[in-house]
Amino acid sequence: MKTTIKPRRAGWLLLIALGAFPVVAQPIPGMSTTVRSVARYPADSAEAASIAAWIDRIPGAARQTTPFGMVTVTRTRTIAGQARTENRPRVPLPANGMPGETITIRNTLPGGIVETWTFEWVGGVGGGGWRQTDYESHAPTTLPDKPNEL
């Protein structure tokens, strides 16, 4: 006995209707999205050189104290409504930002030394700038009673 399955017409009509009228999510008033993007660059890359120059352009920023190793850039910002995703922070790093946006740059050397800078965009529509909010430098230690900071 041969069995043939025929699709229901209602199913086909629904499939055609969904194709003709795609469902789009509507933004929810007051909704915001936090976008965090991360990228890694080797020491000898053009991106690492650009990042070092960006740090040097920030007034009052702590300068690089060790040569670059693996450089990790994390950019975090909150956007009203829905947001498109980014694959990675763009380099060169932005000259401008949005209030509350942060950029963290982490320099990791093969011996375990780690330098970290954190910057936040402060200001409004008429102007503003990147301000360093944190700097840390850590080195591995063999003495458990000593802090792990330089």
CORCOR-V145919 format. One record per helix or strand. SS is the DSSP state (2 for helix, 1 for strand). FROM is the first residue (numbers start at 1). LEN is the number of residues. If there is no record, write none. Layout:
SS;FROM;LEN / SS;FROM;LEN
This chain:
2;9;12 / 1;32;10 / 2;46;12 / 1;70;11 / 1;102;7 / 1;114;11 / 1;127;12 / 1;149;1
